[in-house]
């Protein structure tokens, strides 16, 4: 009797699981496609493109002063970072010199926003691991920072403090005690914040060794902000190319080894970096209050005169700012005929920190997805910049690498004419 041949069958051990674009663990729409083996993540793909507001296009129909209000609304949490980057781009293009006192005031507002943002992130991170008691504690502390923001600017979120060539409002001598009082509050409560996040057993178990981004991957994938500094990469615009008053201040890179003596590049290290930066921001504001010179806060207070100067400008400018999430870049070009820019482009820090998600998530558990994703402090609404509208049903919506490269070259040549 002929022996029956055995048939080899292969059983697939992995499966796909989508998360997003709308999901309870996500604060904004983003699409993840995970390949899962049991509870372990084998591969991941990220899809953006669910939030488009046409801000850049709208800005090119307005003058730079009007664009400042649009720039504030690219991101509510970074509502100071985008307008200062845009203002610096216009100042760079139009060769506008900012008064020295205004440069110190810009640092104060920038560091106050960093404190607000990092404490807000700490609360969100605690929420993602189910520690809502800490969420409410951190947001109570953040409320003090928002109160000070309102006291100095008149607003809590969209601050409207930046102006082309300086700032709109001064910090007078009678306002300084209120600033110092708030800074003292943060210093008094900083140890409690540090103890909760760095010493609590639950936080350590959920964050140590989780979502690791190596030094090499951080460099290769161009990660920025606390995400890259937590991996040991010393990259910070405030230090690398000091602007505003940062060149006069005592400032250095905040990396995990400053506190622990080692760098692991995990979620725990990203917590360390942000806590160190909160403390550093308090110190920088105090330095500014001590060293701030007297003088004007605007190079040109008359807006019509300022716009007339912009209208005569034919050239381009770049503005960079170290936002809480990392480097923000704004680019403008003027044609010398109109006061509205010929083009305006903004690059938010989350754009750089999307690709690092992939090595950070590979090998982790499904339950770790929310905290790993949140550890970069993503802002999806300020990452998406463009949408294509085409009513031709026969047109293709997928562009390959060669087509994108060709189109980029063509657009660059148009802008350079």
Beta strands, then each sheet from edge to edge (+ up, - down):
strand 1: 15-19
strand 2: 31-37
strand 3: 40-47
strand 4: 162-163
strand 5: 166-167
strand 6: 314-323
strand 7: 326-335
strand 8: 343-347
sheet 1: 1+ 2- 3+
sheet 2: 4+ 5-
sheet 3: 6+ 7- 8+
end
